[in-house]
Amino acid sequence: MTELGWEIADGLILHRFLSERYLREVTVPSLGRGLARSKRTASQVEVVFPEFVLDSTSEETYPRTKDDVRAQIVFYGSAHSYHRALEVS
């Protein structure tokens, strides 16, 4: 799917659950293959990589914000469709 995205789309929004290793070993090579087939360069497409961020304006809200991010990570980690990302991590 990543290859096809780079082959036909103007950009790609990556999933925040991907590790640095997964991006380096799986995603970037896929991007390269897709770009090669499209005969475009990386400068002609856009990549967005939203990350997990703890954004808290006070020490009082920080624990809740941390728990919210932790819950998202647990959800993705428990979903079978994301196991490949965990295997490569």
mmCIF file as gemmi writes it, N, C-alpha and C atoms, coordinates in Angstrom:
data_model
loop_
_atom_site.group_PDB
_atom_site.id
_atom_site.type_symbol
_atom_site.label_atom_id
_atom_site.label_alt_id
_atom_site.label_comp_id
_atom_site.label_asym_id
_atom_site.label_entity_id
_atom_site.label_seq_id
_atom_site.pdbx_PDB_ins_code
_atom_site.Cartn_x
_atom_site.Cartn_y
_atom_site.Cartn_z
_atom_site.occupancy
_atom_site.B_iso_or_equiv
_atom_site.pdbx_formal_charge
_atom_site.auth_seq_id
_atom_site.auth_asym_id
_atom_site.pdbx_PDB_model_num
ATOM 1 N N . MET Axp A 1 ? 0.821 -1.168 0 1 0 ? 1 A 1
ATOM 2 C CA . MET Axp A 1 ? 0 0 0 1 0 ? 1 A 1
ATOM 3 C C . MET Axp A 1 ? 0.885 1.258 0 1 0 ? 1 A 1
ATOM 4 N N . THR Axp A 2 ? 1.981 1.207 0.728 1 0 ? 2 A 1
ATOM 5 C CA . THR Axp A 2 ? 2.887 2.356 0.757 1 0 ? 2 A 1
ATOM 6 C C . THR Axp A 2 ? 3.493 2.598 -0.62 1 0 ? 2 A 1
ATOM 7 N N . GLU Axp A 3 ? 3.913 1.525 -1.278 1 0 ? 3 A 1
ATOM 8 C CA . GLU Axp A 3 ? 4.463 1.674 -2.632 1 0 ? 3 A 1
ATOM 9 C C . GLU Axp A 3 ? 3.449 2.314 -3.561 1 0 ? 3 A 1
ATOM 10 N N . LEU Axp A 4 ? 2.237 1.81 -3.521 1 0 ? 4 A 1
ATOM 11 C CA . LEU Axp A 4 ? 1.195 2.334 -4.401 1 0 ? 4 A 1
ATOM 12 C C . LEU Axp A 4 ? 0.906 3.806 -4.079 1 0 ? 4 A 1
ATOM 13 N N . GLY Axp A 5 ? 0.918 4.141 -2.795 1 0 ? 5 A 1
ATOM 14 C CA . GLY Axp A 5 ? 0.696 5.531 -2.406 1 0 ? 5 A 1
ATOM 15 C C . GLY Axp A 5 ? 1.707 6.468 -3.038 1 0 ? 5 A 1
ATOM 16 N N . TRP Axp A 6 ? 2.959 6.068 -3.001 1 0 ? 6 A 1
ATOM 17 C CA . TRP Axp A 6 ? 3.998 6.919 -3.597 1 0 ? 6 A 1
ATOM 18 C C . TRP Axp A 6 ? 3.958 6.887 -5.108 1 0 ? 6 A 1
ATOM 19 N N . GLU Axp A 7 ? 3.48 5.829 -5.658 1 0 ? 7 A 1
ATOM 20 C CA . GLU Axp A 7 ? 3.43 5.742 -7.118 1 0 ? 7 A 1
ATOM 21 C C . GLU Axp A 7 ? 2.358 6.658 -7.704 1 0 ? 7 A 1
ATOM 22 N N . ILE Axp A 8 ? 1.218 6.774 -7.021 1 0 ? 8 A 1
ATOM 23 C CA . ILE Axp A 8 ? 0.101 7.495 -7.637 1 0 ? 8 A 1
ATOM 24 C C . ILE Axp A 8 ? -0.349 8.756 -6.893 1 0 ? 8 A 1
ATOM 25 N N . ALA Axp A 9 ? 0.063 8.93 -5.65 1 0 ? 9 A 1
ATOM 26 C CA . ALA Axp A 9 ? -0.428 10.069 -4.865 1 0 ? 9 A 1
ATOM 27 C C . ALA Axp A 9 ? 0.603 11.201 -4.795 1 0 ? 9 A 1
ATOM 28 N N . ASP Axp A 10 ? 0.152 12.341 -4.364 1 0 ? 10 A 1
ATOM 29 C CA . ASP Axp A 10 ? 1.029 13.5 -4.196 1 0 ? 10 A 1
ATOM 30 C C . ASP Axp A 10 ? 1.663 13.531 -2.81 1 0 ? 10 A 1
ATOM 31 N N . GLY Axp A 11 ? 1.198 12.668 -1.939 1 0 ? 11 A 1
ATOM 32 C CA . GLY Axp A 11 ? 1.737 12.635 -0.591 1 0 ? 11 A 1
ATOM 33 C C . GLY Axp A 11 ? 1.219 11.429 0.162 1 0 ? 11 A 1
ATOM 34 N N . LEU Axp A 12 ? 1.724 11.274 1.356 1 0 ? 12 A 1
ATOM 35 C CA . LEU Axp A 12 ? 1.37 10.113 2.154 1 0 ? 12 A 1
ATOM 36 C C . LEU Axp A 12 ? 1.379 10.504 3.622 1 0 ? 12 A 1
ATOM 37 N N . ILE Axp A 13 ? 0.325 10.126 4.336 1 0 ? 13 A 1
ATOM 38 C CA . ILE Axp A 13 ? 0.272 10.324 5.78 1 0 ? 13 A 1
ATOM 39 C C . ILE Axp A 13 ? 0.593 8.982 6.42 1 0 ? 13 A 1
ATOM 40 N N . LEU Axp A 14 ? 1.731 8.931 7.085 1 0 ? 14 A 1
ATOM 41 C CA . LEU Axp A 14 ? 2.16 7.692 7.728 1 0 ? 14 A 1
ATOM 42 C C . LEU Axp A 14 ? 1.427 7.496 9.051 1 0 ? 14 A 1
ATOM 43 N N . HIS Axp A 15 ? 1.482 6.297 9.567 1 0 ? 15 A 1
ATOM 44 C CA . HIS Axp A 15 ? 0.822 6.004 10.833 1 0 ? 15 A 1
ATOM 45 C C . HIS Axp A 15 ? 1.75 6.292 11.995 1 0 ? 15 A 1
ATOM 46 N N . ARG Axp A 16 ? 1.228 6.873 13.03 1 0 ? 16 A 1
ATOM 47 C CA . ARG Axp A 16 ? 2.043 7.271 14.177 1 0 ? 16 A 1
ATOM 48 C C . ARG Axp A 16 ? 2.567 6.088 14.988 1 0 ? 16 A 1
ATOM 49 N N . PHE Axp A 17 ? 2.066 4.893 14.762 1 0 ? 17 A 1
ATOM 50 C CA . PHE Axp A 17 ? 2.491 3.727 15.533 1 0 ? 17 A 1
ATOM 51 C C . PHE Axp A 17 ? 3.788 3.115 14.991 1 0 ? 17 A 1
ATOM 52 N N . LEU Axp A 18 ? 4.302 3.628 13.907 1 0 ? 18 A 1
ATOM 53 C CA . LEU Axp A 18 ? 5.505 3.059 13.303 1 0 ? 18 A 1
ATOM 54 C C . LEU Axp A 18 ? 6.759 3.478 14.058 1 0 ? 18 A 1
ATOM 55 N N . SER Axp A 19 ? 7.656 2.535 14.244 1 0 ? 19 A 1
ATOM 56 C CA . SER Axp A 19 ? 8.927 2.833 14.911 1 0 ? 19 A 1
ATOM 57 C C . SER Axp A 19 ? 9.942 3.371 13.903 1 0 ? 19 A 1
ATOM 58 N N . GLU Axp A 20 ? 10.993 3.93 14.419 1 0 ? 20 A 1
ATOM 59 C CA . GLU Axp A 20 ? 12.077 4.422 13.556 1 0 ? 20 A 1
ATOM 60 C C . GLU Axp A 20 ? 12.642 3.274 12.727 1 0 ? 20 A 1
ATOM 61 N N . ARG Axp A 21 ? 12.815 2.115 13.328 1 0 ? 21 A 1
ATOM 62 C CA . ARG Axp A 21 ? 13.354 0.959 12.606 1 0 ? 21 A 1
ATOM 63 C C . ARG Axp A 21 ? 12.402 0.522 11.486 1 0 ? 21 A 1
ATOM 64 N N . TYR Axp A 22 ? 11.101 0.476 11.774 1 0 ? 22 A 1
ATOM 65 C CA . TYR Axp A 22 ? 10.122 0.094 10.759 1 0 ? 22 A 1
ATOM 66 C C . TYR Axp A 22 ? 10.152 1.086 9.599 1 0 ? 22 A 1
ATOM 67 N N . LEU Axp A 23 ? 10.215 2.359 9.917 1 0 ? 23 A 1
ATOM 68 C CA . LEU Axp A 23 ? 10.288 3.368 8.864 1 0 ? 23 A 1
ATOM 69 C C . LEU Axp A 23 ? 11.518 3.162 7.991 1 0 ? 23 A 1
ATOM 70 N N . ARG Axp A 24 ? 12.661 2.915 8.633 1 0 ? 24 A 1
ATOM 71 C CA . ARG Axp A 24 ? 13.934 2.764 7.908 1 0 ? 24 A 1
ATOM 72 C C . ARG Axp A 24 ? 13.965 1.472 7.084 1 0 ? 24 A 1
ATOM 73 N N . GLU Axp A 25 ? 13.502 0.367 7.66 1 0 ? 25 A 1
ATOM 74 C CA . GLU Axp A 25 ? 13.645 -0.931 7.005 1 0 ? 25 A 1
ATOM 75 C C . GLU Axp A 25 ? 12.48 -1.322 6.099 1 0 ? 25 A 1
ATOM 76 N N . VAL Axp A 26 ? 11.304 -0.802 6.35 1 0 ? 26 A 1
ATOM 77 C CA . VAL Axp A 26 ? 10.128 -1.208 5.572 1 0 ? 26 A 1
ATOM 78 C C . VAL Axp A 26 ? 9.556 -0.053 4.752 1 0 ? 26 A 1
ATOM 79 N N . THR Axp A 27 ? 9.281 1.045 5.417 1 0 ? 27 A 1
ATOM 80 C CA . THR Axp A 27 ? 8.584 2.144 4.743 1 0 ? 27 A 1
ATOM 81 C C . THR Axp A 27 ? 9.446 2.847 3.704 1 0 ? 27 A 1
ATOM 82 N N . VAL Axp A 28 ? 10.643 3.255 4.07 1 0 ? 28 A 1
ATOM 83 C CA . VAL Axp A 28 ? 11.487 4.01 3.13 1 0 ? 28 A 1
ATOM 84 C C . VAL Axp A 28 ? 11.798 3.2 1.867 1 0 ? 28 A 1
ATOM 85 N N . PRO Axp A 29 ? 12.158 1.901 1.96 1 0 ? 29 A 1
ATOM 86 C CA . PRO Axp A 29 ? 12.357 1.138 0.72 1 0 ? 29 A 1
ATOM 87 C C . PRO Axp A 29 ? 11.077 1.069 -0.14 1 0 ? 29 A 1
ATOM 88 N N . SER Axp A 30 ? 9.921 0.94 0.511 1 0 ? 30 A 1
ATOM 89 C CA . SER Axp A 30 ? 8.661 0.925 -0.24 1 0 ? 30 A 1
ATOM 90 C C . SER Axp A 30 ? 8.438 2.25 -0.947 1 0 ? 30 A 1
ATOM 91 N N . LEU Axp A 31 ? 8.743 3.319 -0.255 1 0 ? 31 A 1
ATOM 92 C CA . LEU Axp A 31 ? 8.606 4.639 -0.868 1 0 ? 31 A 1
ATOM 93 C C . LEU Axp A 31 ? 9.507 4.763 -2.086 1 0 ? 31 A 1
ATOM 94 N N . GLY Axp A 32 ? 10.729 4.285 -1.964 1 0 ? 32 A 1
ATOM 95 C CA . GLY Axp A 32 ? 11.671 4.346 -3.077 1 0 ? 32 A 1
ATOM 96 C C . GLY Axp A 32 ? 11.182 3.585 -4.29 1 0 ? 32 A 1
ATOM 97 N N . ARG Axp A 33 ? 10.646 2.393 -4.072 1 0 ? 33 A 1
ATOM 98 C CA . ARG Axp A 33 ? 10.132 1.594 -5.197 1 0 ? 33 A 1
ATOM 99 C C . ARG Axp A 33 ? 8.939 2.286 -5.865 1 0 ? 33 A 1
ATOM 100 N N . GLY Axp A 34 ? 8.044 2.84 -5.054 1 0 ? 34 A 1
ATOM 101 C CA . GLY Axp A 34 ? 6.886 3.539 -5.617 1 0 ? 34 A 1
ATOM 102 C C . GLY Axp A 34 ? 7.289 4.768 -6.408 1 0 ? 34 A 1
ATOM 103 N N . LEU Axp A 35 ? 8.229 5.532 -5.857 1 0 ? 35 A 1
ATOM 104 C CA . LEU Axp A 35 ? 8.707 6.712 -6.576 1 0 ? 35 A 1
ATOM 105 C C . LEU Axp A 35 ? 9.387 6.335 -7.884 1 0 ? 35 A 1
ATOM 106 N N . ALA Axp A 36 ? 10.156 5.266 -7.863 1 0 ? 36 A 1
ATOM 107 C CA . ALA Axp A 36 ? 10.849 4.839 -9.085 1 0 ? 36 A 1
ATOM 108 C C . ALA Axp A 36 ? 9.847 4.513 -10.19 1 0 ? 36 A 1
ATOM 109 N N . ARG Axp A 37 ? 8.765 3.844 -9.822 1 0 ? 37 A 1
ATOM 110 C CA . ARG Axp A 37 ? 7.753 3.509 -10.824 1 0 ? 37 A 1
ATOM 111 C C . ARG Axp A 37 ? 7.025 4.758 -11.332 1 0 ? 37 A 1
ATOM 112 N N . SER Axp A 38 ? 6.906 5.765 -10.484 1 0 ? 38 A 1
ATOM 113 C CA . SER Axp A 38 ? 6.193 6.977 -10.895 1 0 ? 38 A 1
ATOM 114 C C . SER Axp A 38 ? 7.082 7.939 -11.668 1 0 ? 38 A 1
ATOM 115 N N . LYS Axp A 39 ? 8.394 7.656 -11.644 1 0 ? 39 A 1
ATOM 116 C CA . LYS Axp A 39 ? 9.375 8.512 -12.315 1 0 ? 39 A 1
ATOM 117 C C . LYS Axp A 39 ? 9.386 9.934 -11.726 1 0 ? 39 A 1
ATOM 118 N N . ARG Axp A 40 ? 9.157 10.001 -10.391 1 0 ? 40 A 1
ATOM 119 C CA . ARG Axp A 40 ? 9.227 11.28 -9.685 1 0 ? 40 A 1
ATOM 120 C C . ARG Axp A 40 ? 10.339 11.215 -8.652 1 0 ? 40 A 1
ATOM 121 N N . THR Axp A 41 ? 10.66 12.377 -8.105 1 0 ? 41 A 1
ATOM 122 C CA . THR Axp A 41 ? 11.648 12.438 -7.038 1 0 ? 41 A 1
ATOM 123 C C . THR Axp A 41 ? 10.939 12.709 -5.713 1 0 ? 41 A 1
ATOM 124 N N . ALA Axp A 42 ? 11.65 12.485 -4.621 1 0 ? 42 A 1
ATOM 125 C CA . ALA Axp A 42 ? 11.073 12.705 -3.294 1 0 ? 42 A 1
ATOM 126 C C . ALA Axp A 42 ? 10.645 14.16 -3.095 1 0 ? 42 A 1
ATOM 127 N N . SER Axp A 43 ? 11.311 15.087 -3.759 1 0 ? 43 A 1
ATOM 128 C CA . SER Axp A 43 ? 10.947 16.498 -3.601 1 0 ? 43 A 1
ATOM 129 C C . SER Axp A 43 ? 9.602 16.839 -4.235 1 0 ? 43 A 1
ATOM 130 N N . GLN Axp A 44 ? 9.056 15.928 -5.016 1 0 ? 44 A 1
ATOM 131 C CA . GLN Axp A 44 ? 7.777 16.181 -5.681 1 0 ? 44 A 1
ATOM 132 C C . GLN Axp A 44 ? 6.584 15.645 -4.902 1 0 ? 44 A 1
ATOM 133 N N . VAL Axp A 45 ? 6.819 15.022 -3.77 1 0 ? 45 A 1
ATOM 134 C CA . VAL Axp A 45 ? 5.733 14.482 -2.949 1 0 ? 45 A 1
ATOM 135 C C . VAL Axp A 45 ? 5.927 14.922 -1.494 1 0 ? 45 A 1
ATOM 136 N N . GLU Axp A 46 ? 4.887 14.782 -0.703 1 0 ? 46 A 1
ATOM 137 C CA . GLU Axp A 46 ? 4.938 15.216 0.688 1 0 ? 46 A 1
ATOM 138 C C . GLU Axp A 46 ? 4.666 14.04 1.614 1 0 ? 46 A 1
ATOM 139 N N . VAL Axp A 47 ? 5.395 13.995 2.722 1 0 ? 47 A 1
ATOM 140 C CA . VAL Axp A 47 ? 5.194 12.968 3.746 1 0 ? 47 A 1
ATOM 141 C C . VAL Axp A 47 ? 4.809 13.654 5.04 1 0 ? 47 A 1
ATOM 142 N N . VAL Axp A 48 ? 3.793 13.125 5.684 1 0 ? 48 A 1
ATOM 143 C CA . VAL Axp A 48 ? 3.367 13.623 6.988 1 0 ? 48 A 1
ATOM 144 C C . VAL Axp A 48 ? 3.475 12.465 7.961 1 0 ? 48 A 1
ATOM 145 N N . PHE Axp A 49 ? 4.112 12.715 9.091 1 0 ? 49 A 1
ATOM 146 C CA . PHE Axp A 49 ? 4.281 11.684 10.107 1 0 ? 49 A 1
ATOM 147 C C . PHE Axp A 49 ? 3.834 12.239 11.456 1 0 ? 49 A 1
ATOM 148 N N . PRO Axp A 50 ? 2.546 12.058 11.792 1 0 ? 50 A 1
ATOM 149 C CA . PRO Axp A 50 ? 2.069 12.55 13.087 1 0 ? 50 A 1
ATOM 150 C C . PRO Axp A 50 ? 2.62 11.668 14.208 1 0 ? 50 A 1
ATOM 151 N N . GLU Axp A 51 ? 3.1 12.283 15.233 1 0 ? 51 A 1
ATOM 152 C CA . GLU Axp A 51 ? 3.683 11.524 16.338 1 0 ? 51 A 1
ATOM 153 C C . GLU Axp A 51 ? 2.78 11.577 17.563 1 0 ? 51 A 1
ATOM 154 N N . PHE Axp A 52 ? 3.032 10.677 18.492 1 0 ? 52 A 1
ATOM 155 C CA . PHE Axp A 52 ? 2.377 10.757 19.785 1 0 ? 52 A 1
ATOM 156 C C . PHE Axp A 52 ? 3.053 11.88 20.565 1 0 ? 52 A 1
ATOM 157 N N . VAL Axp A 53 ? 2.281 12.821 21.037 1 0 ? 53 A 1
ATOM 158 C CA . VAL Axp A 53 ? 2.834 13.963 21.751 1 0 ? 53 A 1
ATOM 159 C C . VAL Axp A 53 ? 2.032 14.186 23.03 1 0 ? 53 A 1
ATOM 160 N N . LEU Axp A 54 ? 2.759 14.372 24.123 1 0 ? 54 A 1
ATOM 161 C CA . LEU Axp A 54 ? 2.109 14.754 25.373 1 0 ? 54 A 1
ATOM 162 C C . LEU Axp A 54 ? 2.046 16.27 25.4 1 0 ? 54 A 1
ATOM 163 N N . ASP Axp A 55 ? 0.859 16.79 25.229 1 0 ? 55 A 1
ATOM 164 C CA . ASP Axp A 55 ? 0.683 18.231 25.2 1 0 ? 55 A 1
ATOM 165 C C . ASP Axp A 55 ? -0.169 18.625 26.399 1 0 ? 55 A 1
ATOM 166 N N . SER Axp A 56 ? 0.47 19.144 27.407 1 0 ? 56 A 1
ATOM 167 C CA . SER Axp A 56 ? -0.241 19.496 28.622 1 0 ? 56 A 1
ATOM 168 C C . SER Axp A 56 ? 0.164 20.895 29.048 1 0 ? 56 A 1
ATOM 169 N N . THR Axp A 57 ? -0.818 21.67 29.432 1 0 ? 57 A 1
ATOM 170 C CA . THR Axp A 57 ? -0.539 23.047 29.822 1 0 ? 57 A 1
ATOM 171 C C . THR Axp A 57 ? -0.249 23.194 31.311 1 0 ? 57 A 1
ATOM 172 N N . SER Axp A 58 ? -0.438 22.117 32.065 1 0 ? 58 A 1
ATOM 173 C CA . SER Axp A 58 ? -0.176 22.205 33.502 1 0 ? 58 A 1
ATOM 174 C C . SER Axp A 58 ? 0.194 20.843 34.064 1 0 ? 58 A 1
ATOM 175 N N . GLU Axp A 59 ? 0.794 20.85 35.214 1 0 ? 59 A 1
ATOM 176 C CA . GLU Axp A 59 ? 1.139 19.592 35.881 1 0 ? 59 A 1
ATOM 177 C C . GLU Axp A 59 ? -0.119 18.835 36.295 1 0 ? 59 A 1
ATOM 178 N N . GLU Axp A 60 ? -1.215 19.539 36.456 1 0 ? 60 A 1
ATOM 179 C CA . GLU Axp A 60 ? -2.474 18.896 36.84 1 0 ? 60 A 1
ATOM 180 C C . GLU Axp A 60 ? -3.054 18.064 35.702 1 0 ? 60 A 1
ATOM 181 N N . THR Axp A 61 ? -2.922 18.539 34.47 1 0 ? 61 A 1
ATOM 182 C CA . THR Axp A 61 ? -3.491 17.803 33.337 1 0 ? 61 A 1
ATOM 183 C C . THR Axp A 61 ? -2.528 16.795 32.725 1 0 ? 61 A 1
ATOM 184 N N . TYR Axp A 62 ? -1.255 16.876 33.091 1 0 ? 62 A 1
ATOM 185 C CA . TYR Axp A 62 ? -0.249 15.981 32.509 1 0 ? 62 A 1
ATOM 186 C C . TYR Axp A 62 ? -0.575 14.494 32.716 1 0 ? 62 A 1
ATOM 187 N N . PRO Axp A 63 ? -0.932 14.031 33.914 1 0 ? 63 A 1
ATOM 188 C CA . PRO Axp A 63 ? -1.227 12.597 34.076 1 0 ? 63 A 1
ATOM 189 C C . PRO Axp A 63 ? -2.355 12.104 33.162 1 0 ? 63 A 1
ATOM 190 N N . ARG Axp A 64 ? -3.407 12.911 32.996 1 0 ? 64 A 1
ATOM 191 C CA . ARG Axp A 64 ? -4.515 12.503 32.135 1 0 ? 64 A 1
ATOM 192 C C . ARG Axp A 64 ? -4.058 12.443 30.674 1 0 ? 64 A 1
ATOM 193 N N . THR Axp A 65 ? -3.281 13.433 30.248 1 0 ? 65 A 1
ATOM 194 C CA . THR Axp A 65 ? -2.761 13.452 28.888 1 0 ? 65 A 1
ATOM 195 C C . THR Axp A 65 ? -1.87 12.239 28.647 1 0 ? 65 A 1
ATOM 196 N N . LYS Axp A 66 ? -1.026 11.935 29.607 1 0 ? 66 A 1
ATOM 197 C CA . LYS Axp A 66 ? -0.146 10.769 29.501 1 0 ? 66 A 1
ATOM 198 C C . LYS Axp A 66 ? -0.961 9.48 29.407 1 0 ? 66 A 1
ATOM 199 N N . ASP Axp A 67 ? -2 9.374 30.198 1 0 ? 67 A 1
ATOM 200 C CA . ASP Axp A 67 ? -2.864 8.189 30.146 1 0 ? 67 A 1
ATOM 201 C C . ASP Axp A 67 ? -3.586 8.07 28.814 1 0 ? 67 A 1
ATOM 202 N N . ASP Axp A 68 ? -3.994 9.204 28.234 1 0 ? 68 A 1
ATOM 203 C CA . ASP Axp A 68 ? -4.668 9.181 26.93 1 0 ? 68 A 1
ATOM 204 C C . ASP Axp A 68 ? -3.734 8.65 25.839 1 0 ? 68 A 1
ATOM 205 N N . VAL Axp A 69 ? -2.496 9.125 25.841 1 0 ? 69 A 1
ATOM 206 C CA . VAL Axp A 69 ? -1.521 8.662 24.84 1 0 ? 69 A 1
ATOM 207 C C . VAL Axp A 69 ? -1.208 7.188 25.079 1 0 ? 69 A 1
ATOM 208 N N . ARG Axp A 70 ? -1.026 6.808 26.308 1 0 ? 70 A 1
ATOM 209 C CA . ARG Axp A 70 ? -0.76 5.404 26.644 1 0 ? 70 A 1
ATOM 210 C C . ARG Axp A 70 ? -1.903 4.509 26.153 1 0 ? 70 A 1
ATOM 211 N N . ALA Axp A 71 ? -3.138 4.947 26.318 1 0 ? 71 A 1
ATOM 212 C CA . ALA Axp A 71 ? -4.294 4.171 25.865 1 0 ? 71 A 1
ATOM 213 C C . ALA Axp A 71 ? -4.283 3.985 24.346 1 0 ? 71 A 1
ATOM 214 N N . GLN Axp A 72 ? -3.887 5.018 23.621 1 0 ? 72 A 1
ATOM 215 C CA . GLN Axp A 72 ? -3.789 4.889 22.158 1 0 ? 72 A 1
ATOM 216 C C . GLN Axp A 72 ? -2.733 3.858 21.776 1 0 ? 72 A 1
ATOM 217 N N . ILE Axp A 73 ? -1.589 3.922 22.425 1 0 ? 73 A 1
ATOM 218 C CA . ILE Axp A 73 ? -0.511 2.981 22.128 1 0 ? 73 A 1
ATOM 219 C C . ILE Axp A 73 ? -0.94 1.557 22.45 1 0 ? 73 A 1
ATOM 220 N N . VAL Axp A 74 ? -1.598 1.36 23.571 1 0 ? 74 A 1
ATOM 221 C CA . VAL Axp A 74 ? -2.087 0.026 23.95 1 0 ? 74 A 1
ATOM 222 C C . VAL Axp A 74 ? -3.09 -0.476 22.922 1 0 ? 74 A 1
ATOM 223 N N . PHE Axp A 75 ? -3.989 0.391 22.472 1 0 ? 75 A 1
ATOM 224 C CA . PHE Axp A 75 ? -4.974 -0.01 21.467 1 0 ? 75 A 1
ATOM 225 C C . PHE Axp A 75 ? -4.285 -0.5 20.2 1 0 ? 75 A 1
ATOM 226 N N . TYR Axp A 76 ? -3.359 0.29 19.678 1 0 ? 76 A 1
ATOM 227 C CA . TYR Axp A 76 ? -2.675 -0.114 18.451 1 0 ? 76 A 1
ATOM 228 C C . TYR Axp A 76 ? -1.872 -1.39 18.678 1 0 ? 76 A 1
ATOM 229 N N . GLY Axp A 77 ? -1.238 -1.505 19.814 1 0 ? 77 A 1
ATOM 230 C CA . GLY Axp A 77 ? -0.451 -2.704 20.107 1 0 ? 77 A 1
ATOM 231 C C . GLY Axp A 77 ? -1.288 -3.962 20.24 1 0 ? 77 A 1
ATOM 232 N N . SER Axp A 78 ? -2.548 -3.811 20.6 1 0 ? 78 A 1
ATOM 233 C CA . SER Axp A 78 ? -3.416 -4.976 20.767 1 0 ? 78 A 1
ATOM 234 C C . SER Axp A 78 ? -4.146 -5.362 19.482 1 0 ? 78 A 1
ATOM 235 N N . ALA Axp A 79 ? -4.17 -4.473 18.505 1 0 ? 79 A 1
ATOM 236 C CA . ALA Axp A 79 ? -4.866 -4.749 17.247 1 0 ? 79 A 1
ATOM 237 C C . ALA Axp A 79 ? -3.988 -5.608 16.335 1 0 ? 79 A 1
ATOM 238 N N . HIS Axp A 80 ? -4.532 -6.695 15.86 1 0 ? 80 A 1
ATOM 239 C CA . HIS Axp A 80 ? -3.77 -7.637 15.024 1 0 ? 80 A 1
ATOM 240 C C . HIS Axp A 80 ? -3.154 -6.965 13.798 1 0 ? 80 A 1
ATOM 241 N N . SER Axp A 81 ? -3.86 -6.007 13.221 1 0 ? 81 A 1
ATOM 242 C CA . SER Axp A 81 ? -3.366 -5.367 11.992 1 0 ? 81 A 1
ATOM 243 C C . SER Axp A 81 ? -2.078 -4.578 12.216 1 0 ? 81 A 1
ATOM 244 N N . TYR Axp A 82 ? -1.725 -4.291 13.456 1 0 ? 82 A 1
ATOM 245 C CA . TYR Axp A 82 ? -0.49 -3.546 13.739 1 0 ? 82 A 1
ATOM 246 C C . TYR Axp A 82 ? 0.644 -4.438 14.243 1 0 ? 82 A 1
ATOM 247 N N . HIS Axp A 83 ? 0.43 -5.734 14.277 1 0 ? 83 A 1
ATOM 248 C CA . HIS Axp A 83 ? 1.464 -6.633 14.795 1 0 ? 83 A 1
ATOM 249 C C . HIS Axp A 83 ? 2.748 -6.612 13.953 1 0 ? 83 A 1
ATOM 250 N N . ARG Axp A 84 ? 2.622 -6.422 12.674 1 0 ? 84 A 1
ATOM 251 C CA . ARG Axp A 84 ? 3.813 -6.357 11.815 1 0 ? 84 A 1
ATOM 252 C C . ARG Axp A 84 ? 4.725 -5.21 12.25 1 0 ? 84 A 1
ATOM 253 N N . ALA Axp A 85 ? 4.14 -4.091 12.604 1 0 ? 85 A 1
ATOM 254 C CA . ALA Axp A 85 ? 4.932 -2.95 13.067 1 0 ? 85 A 1
ATOM 255 C C . ALA Axp A 85 ? 5.659 -3.306 14.365 1 0 ? 85 A 1
ATOM 256 N N . LEU Axp A 86 ? 5.01 -4.075 15.222 1 0 ? 86 A 1
ATOM 257 C CA . LEU Axp A 86 ? 5.661 -4.497 16.476 1 0 ? 86 A 1
ATOM 258 C C . LEU Axp A 86 ? 6.773 -5.51 16.218 1 0 ? 86 A 1
ATOM 259 N N . GLU Axp A 87 ? 6.579 -6.389 15.255 1 0 ? 87 A 1
ATOM 260 C CA . GLU Axp A 87 ? 7.588 -7.4 14.935 1 0 ? 87 A 1
ATOM 261 C C . GLU Axp A 87 ? 8.893 -6.757 14.481 1 0 ? 87 A 1
ATOM 262 N N . VAL Axp A 88 ? 8.808 -5.658 13.774 1 0 ? 88 A 1
ATOM 263 C CA . VAL Axp A 88 ? 9.993 -4.999 13.229 1 0 ? 88 A 1
ATOM 264 C C . VAL Axp A 88 ? 10.603 -4.021 14.232 1 0 ? 88 A 1
ATOM 265 N N . SER Axp A 89 ? 9.869 -3.623 15.225 1 0 ? 89 A 1
ATOM 266 C CA . SER Axp A 89 ? 10.333 -2.609 16.191 1 0 ? 89 A 1
ATOM 267 C C . SER Axp A 89 ? 11.545 -3.014 16.953 1 0 ? 89 A 1
